[in-house]
């Protein structure tokens, strides 16, 4: 067997700085990243609250099935929650928001207001994870999967 080809390209980004003369070590890089995440947490939680408020506000305006644009905006707001929630210790909220994204996709062009309400109420509850025991959080997420499967049984997961 031959050896894999080696790249002559100079290291970039973090690889260039780690453990290099005058660079930083892995331990320091992790500590700096943790500090930056901590500094961003309050602002990010504000963005998450705004996204959830946007979902609630938009749903209050919908009568029947949402328009394509409203569905797209709900999806975008929910994706924001899903992405940021996982980064900042709101794993169950992240999963609930992802489940809501899936529900939006799975029911298009239709709409199931009851399933939407279950997802929104679950996200509201999971916004404060310290108030909900971990086993209950897991049960809530499993319940959302069951709701999706009931609403759109022909679509996997």
TIRO-2110 file (N, C-alpha, C; in Angstrom, 1 decimal):
// TIRO-2110
0.8, -1.2, 0.0, N, 1, A
0.0, 0.0, 0.0, CA, 1, A
0.9, 1.2, 0.0, C, 1, A
0.4, 2.2, -0.7, N, 2, A
1.2, 3.5, -0.7, CA, 2, A
0.8, 4.4, 0.4, C, 2, A
1.6, 5.3, 0.8, N, 3, A
1.3, 6.3, 1.8, CA, 3, A
0.4, 7.4, 1.2, C, 3, A
-0.5, 7.9, 2.0, N, 4, A
-1.3, 9.0, 1.5, CA, 4, A
-0.5, 10.2, 1.2, C, 4, A
-0.9, 10.9, 0.2, N, 5, A
-0.2, 12.1, -0.3, CA, 5, A
-0.2, 13.2, 0.8, C, 5, A
0.9, 13.8, 1.1, N, 6, A
1.1, 14.8, 2.1, CA, 6, A
0.8, 16.2, 1.4, C, 6, A
0.1, 17.0, 2.1, N, 7, A
-0.1, 18.4, 1.6, CA, 7, A
1.1, 19.3, 1.9, C, 7, A
1.4, 20.1, 1.0, N, 8, A
2.5, 21.1, 1.2, CA, 8, A
1.9, 22.4, 1.6, C, 8, A
0.5, 22.5, 1.7, N, 9, A
-0.1, 23.7, 2.0, CA, 9, A
0.2, 24.1, 3.5, C, 9, A
0.5, 25.3, 3.7, N, 10, A
0.7, 25.8, 5.1, CA, 10, A
-0.5, 25.6, 6.0, C, 10, A
-0.3, 25.3, 7.3, N, 11, A
-1.5, 25.1, 8.2, CA, 11, A
-2.2, 26.5, 8.3, C, 11, A
-3.5, 26.4, 8.4, N, 12, A
-4.3, 27.6, 8.5, CA, 12, A
-5.1, 27.7, 9.8, C, 12, A
-5.5, 28.8, 10.2, N, 13, A
-6.4, 29.0, 11.3, CA, 13, A
-5.9, 28.5, 12.6, C, 13, A
-6.7, 27.7, 13.3, N, 14, A
-6.3, 27.2, 14.6, CA, 14, A
-5.1, 26.2, 14.6, C, 14, A
-5.0, 25.4, 13.5, N, 15, A
-3.9, 24.5, 13.4, CA, 15, A
-2.6, 25.3, 13.3, C, 15, A
-2.6, 26.4, 12.8, N, 16, A
-1.4, 27.2, 12.7, CA, 16, A
-0.9, 27.8, 14.1, C, 16, A
-1.9, 28.0, 14.9, N, 17, A
-1.6, 28.7, 16.2, CA, 17, A
-1.3, 27.7, 17.3, C, 17, A
-2.0, 26.5, 17.3, N, 18, A
-1.9, 25.6, 18.4, CA, 18, A
-0.5, 25.0, 18.5, C, 18, A
0.1, 25.1, 19.7, N, 19, A
1.3, 24.5, 20.0, CA, 19, A
2.5, 25.0, 19.2, C, 19, A
2.3, 26.1, 18.5, N, 20, A
3.4, 26.6, 17.7, CA, 20, A
4.2, 27.6, 18.5, C, 20, A
5.4, 27.9, 18.1, N, 21, A
6.2, 28.9, 18.9, CA, 21, A
5.5, 30.2, 18.9, C, 21, A
5.2, 30.7, 20.0, N, 22, A
4.5, 31.9, 20.1, CA, 22, A
3.0, 31.8, 20.0, C, 22, A
2.5, 30.5, 19.8, N, 23, A
1.1, 30.3, 19.7, CA, 23, A
0.5, 29.9, 21.0, C, 23, A
-0.7, 29.3, 21.0, N, 24, A
-1.3, 28.9, 22.3, CA, 24, A
-1.5, 27.4, 22.3, C, 24, A
-1.6, 26.8, 23.4, N, 25, A
-1.8, 25.4, 23.6, CA, 25, A
-3.2, 25.1, 23.5, C, 25, A
-3.5, 23.8, 23.4, N, 26, A
-4.9, 23.3, 23.3, CA, 26, A
-5.7, 23.7, 24.6, C, 26, A
-5.1, 23.6, 25.7, N, 27, A
-5.8, 23.9, 27.0, CA, 27, A
-6.2, 25.4, 27.0, C, 27, A
-5.3, 26.3, 26.6, N, 28, A
-5.6, 27.7, 26.5, CA, 28, A
-6.6, 28.0, 25.5, C, 28, A
-6.6, 27.3, 24.4, N, 29, A
-7.6, 27.6, 23.3, CA, 29, A
-9.0, 27.2, 23.8, C, 29, A
-9.1, 26.0, 24.5, N, 30, A
-10.4, 25.6, 25.1, CA, 30, A
-10.9, 26.6, 26.1, C, 30, A
-10.0, 27.1, 27.0, N, 31, A
-10.3, 28.0, 28.0, CA, 31, A
-10.8, 29.3, 27.4, C, 31, A
-10.2, 29.8, 26.3, N, 32, A
-10.6, 31.0, 25.6, CA, 32, A
-12.0, 30.8, 25.0, C, 32, A
-12.1, 29.7, 24.4, N, 33, A
-13.4, 29.4, 23.7, CA, 33, A
-14.5, 29.4, 24.7, C, 33, A
-14.3, 28.7, 25.9, N, 34, A
-15.3, 28.7, 27.0, CA, 34, A
-15.6, 30.1, 27.4, C, 34, A
-14.6, 30.9, 27.6, N, 35, A
-14.8, 32.3, 28.0, CA, 35, A
-15.7, 33.1, 27.0, C, 35, A
-15.4, 32.9, 25.7, N, 36, A
-16.2, 33.6, 24.7, CA, 36, A
-17.6, 33.1, 24.6, C, 36, A
-17.8, 31.8, 24.8, N, 37, A
-19.2, 31.3, 24.9, CA, 37, A
-19.9, 31.9, 26.1, C, 37, A
-19.3, 32.0, 27.2, N, 38, A
-19.9, 32.6, 28.4, CA, 38, A
-20.3, 34.0, 28.1, C, 38, A
-19.4, 34.7, 27.5, N, 39, A
-19.7, 36.2, 27.2, CA, 39, A
-20.8, 36.3, 26.2, C, 39, A
-21.0, 35.3, 25.3, N, 40, A
-22.1, 35.4, 24.3, CA, 40, A
-23.4, 34.9, 24.8, C, 40, A
-23.4, 34.2, 26.0, N, 41, A
-24.6, 33.5, 26.4, CA, 41, A
-25.8, 34.4, 26.6, C, 41, A
-25.7, 35.5, 27.3, N, 42, A
-26.8, 36.4, 27.6, CA, 42, A
-27.4, 36.9, 26.3, C, 42, A
-26.5, 37.4, 25.4, N, 43, A
-27.0, 37.9, 24.1, CA, 43, A
-27.7, 36.8, 23.3, C, 43, A
-27.2, 35.6, 23.3, N, 44, A
-27.7, 34.5, 22.6, CA, 44, A
-29.1, 34.1, 23.2, C, 44, A
-29.2, 34.0, 24.5, N, 45, A
-30.5, 33.7, 25.1, CA, 45, A
-31.5, 34.7, 24.7, C, 45, A
-31.1, 36.0, 24.6, N, 46, A
-32.0, 37.0, 24.1, CA, 46, A
-32.5, 36.8, 22.7, C, 46, A
-31.6, 36.3, 21.8, N, 47, A
-32.0, 36.0, 20.5, CA, 47, A
-32.9, 34.8, 20.5, C, 47, A
-32.7, 33.9, 21.3, N, 48, A
-33.6, 32.7, 21.4, CA, 48, A
-35.0, 33.1, 21.9, C, 48, A
-35.0, 34.0, 22.9, N, 49, A
-36.3, 34.5, 23.4, CA, 49, A
-37.0, 35.2, 22.3, C, 49, A
-36.3, 36.1, 21.5, N, 50, A
-36.9, 36.8, 20.4, CA, 50, A
-37.4, 35.8, 19.3, C, 50, A
-36.7, 34.8, 19.0, N, 51, A
-37.1, 33.8, 18.0, CA, 51, A
-38.4, 33.1, 18.5, C, 51, A
-38.4, 32.7, 19.8, N, 52, A
-39.6, 32.1, 20.3, CA, 52, A
-40.8, 33.0, 20.3, C, 52, A
-40.6, 34.3, 20.7, N, 53, A
-41.7, 35.3, 20.6, CA, 53, A
-42.2, 35.5, 19.2, C, 53, A
-41.2, 35.4, 18.3, N, 54, A
-41.6, 35.5, 16.8, CA, 54, A
-42.5, 34.4, 16.4, C, 54, A
-42.2, 33.2, 16.8, N, 55, A
-43.0, 32.0, 16.5, CA, 55, A
-44.4, 32.2, 17.1, C, 55, A
-44.5, 32.6, 18.4, N, 56, A
-45.8, 32.7, 19.0, CA, 56, A
-46.6, 33.8, 18.3, C, 56, A
-45.9, 35.0, 18.1, N, 57, A
-46.6, 36.1, 17.4, CA, 57, A
-47.1, 35.7, 16.0, C, 57, A
-46.3, 35.0, 15.3, N, 58, A
-46.7, 34.7, 13.9, CA, 58, A
-47.9, 33.7, 14.0, C, 58, A
-47.8, 32.7, 14.9, N, 59, A
-48.9, 31.8, 15.0, CA, 59, A
-50.2, 32.4, 15.4, C, 59, A
-50.1, 33.5, 16.2, N, 60, A
-51.3, 34.2, 16.6, CA, 60, A
-52.0, 34.9, 15.4, C, 60, A
-51.3, 35.1, 14.3, N, 61, A
-51.8, 35.8, 13.1, CA, 61, A
-52.4, 34.8, 12.1, C, 61, A
-52.1, 33.5, 12.3, N, 62, A
-52.4, 32.5, 11.3, CA, 62, A
-53.8, 32.0, 11.6, C, 62, A
-54.6, 32.1, 10.5, N, 63, A
-56.0, 31.5, 10.6, CA, 63, A
-56.1, 30.4, 9.6, C, 63, A
-56.1, 29.2, 10.0, N, 64, A
-56.0, 28.0, 9.1, CA, 64, A
-54.6, 27.7, 8.9, C, 64, A
-54.3, 27.2, 7.7, N, 65, A
-52.9, 26.8, 7.3, CA, 65, A
-52.1, 28.1, 6.9, C, 65, A
-50.9, 28.1, 7.3, N, 66, A
-50.1, 29.3, 7.0, CA, 66, A
-49.7, 29.4, 5.5, C, 66, A
-49.4, 30.7, 5.1, N, 67, A
-49.0, 30.9, 3.8, CA, 67, A
-47.6, 30.3, 3.7, C, 67, A
-47.1, 30.2, 2.4, N, 68, A
-45.7, 29.7, 2.2, CA, 68, A
-44.7, 30.5, 2.9, C, 68, A
-44.9, 31.9, 2.9, N, 69, A
-44.0, 32.8, 3.5, CA, 69, A
-44.0, 32.7, 5.0, C, 69, A
-45.2, 32.5, 5.6, N, 70, A
-45.3, 32.4, 7.0, CA, 70, A
-44.7, 31.0, 7.5, C, 70, A
-44.9, 30.0, 6.7, N, 71, A
-44.3, 28.7, 7.0, CA, 71, A
-42.8, 28.8, 7.0, C, 71, A
-42.3, 29.5, 6.0, N, 72, A
-40.8, 29.7, 5.8, CA, 72, A
-40.3, 30.4, 7.0, C, 72, A
-40.9, 31.5, 7.5, N, 73, A
-40.5, 32.3, 8.6, CA, 73, A
-40.5, 31.4, 9.9, C, 73, A
-41.6, 30.7, 10.1, N, 74, A
-41.7, 29.8, 11.3, CA, 74, A
-40.5, 28.8, 11.3, C, 74, A
-40.2, 28.3, 10.1, N, 75, A
-39.1, 27.3, 10.0, CA, 75, A
-37.8, 28.0, 10.4, C, 75, A
-37.6, 29.2, 9.9, N, 76, A
-36.3, 29.9, 10.1, CA, 76, A
-36.2, 30.2, 11.6, C, 76, A
-37.3, 30.7, 12.2, N, 77, A
-37.2, 31.0, 13.7, CA, 77, A
-37.0, 29.8, 14.5, C, 77, A
-37.6, 28.7, 14.1, N, 78, A
-37.4, 27.4, 14.8, CA, 78, A
-36.0, 26.9, 14.7, C, 78, A
-35.4, 27.0, 13.5, N, 79, A
-34.0, 26.6, 13.2, CA, 79, A
-33.1, 27.4, 14.1, C, 79, A
-33.4, 28.7, 14.3, N, 80, A
-32.5, 29.5, 15.2, CA, 80, A
-32.5, 29.0, 16.6, C, 80, A
-33.7, 28.6, 17.1, N, 81, A
-33.8, 28.0, 18.4, CA, 81, A
-33.1, 26.7, 18.5, C, 81, A
-33.3, 25.9, 17.4, N, 82, A
-32.6, 24.5, 17.4, CA, 82, A
-31.1, 24.7, 17.5, C, 82, A
-30.6, 25.6, 16.7, N, 83, A
-29.1, 25.7, 16.6, CA, 83, A
-28.5, 26.3, 17.9, C, 83, A
-29.1, 27.4, 18.3, N, 84, A
-28.6, 28.1, 19.5, CA, 84, A
-28.8, 27.3, 20.8, C, 84, A
-30.0, 26.6, 20.9, N, 85, A
-30.3, 25.9, 22.1, CA, 85, A
-29.3, 24.8, 22.4, C, 85, A
-28.8, 24.1, 21.4, N, 86, A
-27.8, 23.1, 21.6, CA, 86, A
-26.5, 23.6, 22.1, C, 86, A
-26.2, 24.9, 21.7, N, 87, A
-24.9, 25.5, 22.0, CA, 87, A
-24.9, 26.0, 23.4, C, 87, A
-26.0, 26.3, 24.0, N, 88, A
-26.1, 26.9, 25.3, CA, 88, A
-26.9, 26.2, 26.3, C, 88, A
-26.7, 24.9, 26.4, N, 89, A
-27.3, 24.1, 27.4, CA, 89, A
-28.8, 23.9, 27.4, C, 89, A
-29.4, 24.1, 26.3, N, 90, A
-30.8, 23.9, 26.1, CA, 90, A
-31.1, 22.8, 25.1, C, 90, A
-30.5, 21.6, 25.4, N, 91, A
-30.5, 20.5, 24.4, CA, 91, A
-31.9, 20.1, 24.1, C, 91, A
-32.8, 20.0, 25.2, N, 92, A
-34.1, 19.5, 24.9, CA, 92, A
-34.9, 20.6, 24.1, C, 92, A
-34.7, 21.8, 24.4, N, 93, A
-35.4, 22.9, 23.7, CA, 93, A
-34.9, 22.8, 22.2, C, 93, A
-33.6, 22.6, 22.0, N, 94, A
-33.1, 22.4, 20.7, CA, 94, A
-33.8, 21.3, 19.9, C, 94, A
-34.0, 20.2, 20.6, N, 95, A
-34.6, 19.0, 20.0, CA, 95, A
-36.1, 19.3, 19.7, C, 95, A
-36.8, 20.0, 20.6, N, 96, A
-38.2, 20.4, 20.4, CA, 96, A
-38.3, 21.3, 19.2, C, 96, A
-37.4, 22.3, 19.1, N, 97, A
-37.5, 23.2, 18.0, CA, 97, A
-37.2, 22.5, 16.7, C, 97, A
-36.3, 21.5, 16.7, N, 98, A
-36.0, 20.7, 15.5, CA, 98, A
-37.3, 19.9, 15.1, C, 98, A
-37.9, 19.4, 16.1, N, 99, A
-39.1, 18.6, 15.9, CA, 99, A
-40.2, 19.5, 15.3, C, 99, A
-40.3, 20.7, 15.7, N, 100, A
-41.2, 21.7, 15.1, CA, 100, A
-40.9, 21.9, 13.7, C, 100, A
-39.6, 22.1, 13.4, N, 101, A
-39.2, 22.2, 12.0, CA, 101, A
-39.7, 21.1, 11.1, C, 101, A
-39.4, 19.9, 11.7, N, 102, A
-39.9, 18.6, 11.0, CA, 102, A
-41.4, 18.6, 10.8, C, 102, A
-42.1, 19.0, 11.8, N, 103, A
-43.6, 19.1, 11.7, CA, 103, A
-44.0, 20.0, 10.6, C, 103, A
-43.4, 21.2, 10.5, N, 104, A
-43.7, 22.1, 9.5, CA, 104, A
-43.5, 21.5, 8.1, C, 104, A
-42.4, 20.8, 7.9, N, 105, A
-42.1, 20.2, 6.7, CA, 105, A
-43.0, 19.0, 6.3, C, 105, A
-43.3, 18.2, 7.4, N, 106, A
-44.1, 17.0, 7.2, CA, 106, A
-45.6, 17.3, 6.8, C, 106, A
-46.1, 18.4, 7.3, N, 107, A
-47.5, 18.7, 7.1, CA, 107, A
-47.8, 19.6, 5.9, C, 107, A
-46.7, 20.1, 5.3, N, 108, A
-46.9, 20.9, 4.1, CA, 108, A
-47.6, 20.2, 3.0, C, 108, A
-48.6, 20.8, 2.3, N, 109, A
-49.1, 22.1, 2.5, CA, 109, A
-50.2, 22.3, 3.6, C, 109, A
-50.5, 21.2, 4.2, N, 110, A
-51.6, 21.2, 5.3, CA, 110, A
-51.0, 21.8, 6.6, C, 110, A
-51.8, 21.6, 7.6, N, 111, A
-51.5, 22.2, 8.9, CA, 111, A
-52.2, 21.4, 10.0, C, 111, A
-51.6, 21.1, 11.1, N, 112, A
-52.3, 20.5, 12.2, CA, 112, A
-52.1, 21.4, 13.4, C, 112, A
-53.1, 22.2, 13.7, N, 113, A
-53.0, 23.3, 14.8, CA, 113, A
-52.8, 22.6, 16.1, C, 113, A
-53.4, 21.5, 16.4, N, 114, A
-53.2, 20.8, 17.7, CA, 114, A
-51.7, 20.4, 17.9, C, 114, A
-51.1, 19.8, 16.8, N, 115, A
-49.7, 19.3, 16.9, CA, 115, A
-48.8, 20.5, 17.0, C, 115, A
-49.1, 21.6, 16.4, N, 116, A
-48.3, 22.9, 16.5, CA, 116, A
-48.4, 23.4, 17.9, C, 116, A
-49.6, 23.4, 18.5, N, 117, A
-49.7, 23.9, 19.9, CA, 117, A
-49.0, 23.0, 20.8, C, 117, A
-49.0, 21.7, 20.7, N, 118, A
-48.2, 20.8, 21.5, CA, 118, A
-46.7, 21.2, 21.4, C, 118, A
-46.2, 21.4, 20.3, N, 119, A
-44.8, 21.7, 20.1, CA, 119, A
-44.5, 23.1, 20.7, C, 119, A
-45.3, 24.1, 20.5, N, 120, A
-45.1, 25.4, 21.1, CA, 120, A
-45.1, 25.4, 22.6, C, 120, A
-46.1, 24.7, 23.2, N, 121, A
-46.2, 24.6, 24.7, CA, 121, A
-45.0, 23.8, 25.2, C, 121, A
-44.5, 22.8, 24.5, N, 122, A
-43.3, 22.1, 25.0, CA, 122, A
-42.1, 23.0, 24.9, C, 122, A
-41.9, 23.7, 23.8, N, 123, A
-40.8, 24.6, 23.7, CA, 123, A
-40.8, 25.6, 24.9, C, 123, A
-42.0, 26.2, 25.2, N, 124, A
-42.1, 27.1, 26.3, CA, 124, A
-41.7, 26.5, 27.6, C, 124, A
-42.1, 25.3, 27.8, N, 125, A
-41.7, 24.6, 29.1, CA, 125, A
-40.2, 24.4, 29.1, C, 125, A
-39.6, 24.0, 28.0, N, 126, A
-38.2, 23.6, 28.0, CA, 126, A
-37.3, 24.8, 28.0, C, 126, A
-37.8, 26.0, 27.8, N, 127, A
-37.0, 27.2, 27.8, CA, 127, A
-36.2, 27.4, 29.2, C, 127, A
-36.8, 26.8, 30.2, N, 128, A
-36.1, 26.9, 31.5, CA, 128, A
-35.8, 25.4, 31.9, C, 128, A
-34.7, 24.9, 31.4, N, 129, A
-34.5, 23.4, 31.7, CA, 129, A
-34.3, 23.1, 33.1, C, 129, A
-33.9, 24.0, 34.0, N, 130, A
-33.7, 23.8, 35.4, CA, 130, A
-35.0, 23.4, 36.1, C, 130, A
-36.1, 23.8, 35.5, N, 131, A
-37.5, 23.6, 36.1, CA, 131, A
-38.0, 22.2, 35.7, C, 131, A
-37.4, 21.5, 34.7, N, 132, A
-37.9, 20.3, 34.2, CA, 132, A
-36.8, 19.2, 34.4, C, 132, A
-37.1, 18.1, 35.2, N, 133, A
-36.1, 17.1, 35.3, CA, 133, A
-35.7, 16.5, 34.0, C, 133, A
-34.5, 16.0, 33.9, N, 134, A
-33.9, 15.4, 32.7, CA, 134, A
-34.8, 14.3, 32.1, C, 134, A
-35.3, 13.4, 33.0, N, 135, A
-36.1, 12.3, 32.5, CA, 135, A
-37.4, 12.8, 31.9, C, 135, A
-38.0, 13.9, 32.4, N, 136, A
-39.2, 14.5, 31.9, CA, 136, A
-38.9, 15.2, 30.6, C, 136, A
-37.8, 15.8, 30.5, N, 137, A
-37.4, 16.4, 29.2, CA, 137, A
-37.3, 15.4, 28.1, C, 137, A
-36.7, 14.3, 28.4, N, 138, A
-36.6, 13.2, 27.4, CA, 138, A
-37.9, 12.6, 27.1, C, 138, A
-38.8, 12.5, 28.0, N, 139, A
-40.2, 12.0, 27.7, CA, 139, A
-40.9, 13.0, 26.8, C, 139, A
-40.7, 14.3, 27.1, N, 140, A
-41.4, 15.3, 26.3, CA, 140, A
-40.9, 15.2, 24.8, C, 140, A
-39.6, 15.0, 24.6, N, 141, A
-39.1, 15.0, 23.2, CA, 141, A
-39.6, 13.7, 22.6, C, 141, A
-39.7, 12.6, 23.3, N, 142, A
-40.2, 11.3, 22.7, CA, 142, A
-41.7, 11.6, 22.3, C, 142, A
-42.4, 12.3, 23.2, N, 143, A
-43.8, 12.6, 22.9, CA, 143, A
-44.0, 13.4, 21.6, C, 143, A
-43.1, 14.4, 21.4, N, 144, A
-43.2, 15.2, 20.2, CA, 144, A
-43.0, 14.3, 18.9, C, 144, A
-42.0, 13.3, 19.0, N, 145, A
-41.8, 12.4, 17.9, CA, 145, A
-43.1, 11.6, 17.6, C, 145, A
-43.8, 11.2, 18.7, N, 146, A
-45.0, 10.4, 18.5, CA, 146, A
-46.1, 11.3, 17.9, C, 146, A
-46.2, 12.6, 18.3, N, 147, A
-47.1, 13.5, 17.7, CA, 147, A
-46.9, 13.6, 16.2, C, 147, A
-45.6, 13.8, 15.8, N, 148, A
-45.3, 14.0, 14.4, CA, 148, A
-45.7, 12.7, 13.6, C, 148, A
-45.4, 11.6, 14.2, N, 149, A
-45.8, 10.3, 13.5, CA, 149, A
-47.3, 10.1, 13.4, C, 149, A
-48.0, 10.6, 14.3, N, 150, A
-49.5, 10.5, 14.3, CA, 150, A
-50.0, 11.5, 13.2, C, 150, A
-49.4, 12.6, 13.1, N, 151, A
-49.9, 13.7, 12.2, CA, 151, A
-49.5, 13.3, 10.7, C, 151, A
-48.3, 12.8, 10.6, N, 152, A
-47.9, 12.4, 9.2, CA, 152, A
-47.3, 11.0, 9.3, C, 152, A
-48.1, 10.0, 9.4, N, 153, A
-47.6, 8.6, 9.6, CA, 153, A
-46.8, 8.0, 8.5, C, 153, A
-47.0, 8.5, 7.3, N, 154, A
-46.2, 8.0, 6.1, CA, 154, A
-44.8, 8.5, 6.0, C, 154, A
-44.5, 9.5, 6.8, N, 155, A
-43.2, 10.1, 6.7, CA, 155, A
-42.3, 9.6, 7.9, C, 155, A
-41.1, 9.1, 7.6, N, 156, A
-40.3, 8.5, 8.7, CA, 156, A
-39.8, 9.6, 9.6, C, 156, A
-39.7, 9.2, 10.9, N, 157, A
-39.1, 10.0, 12.0, CA, 157, A
-39.6, 11.3, 12.2, C, 157, A
END
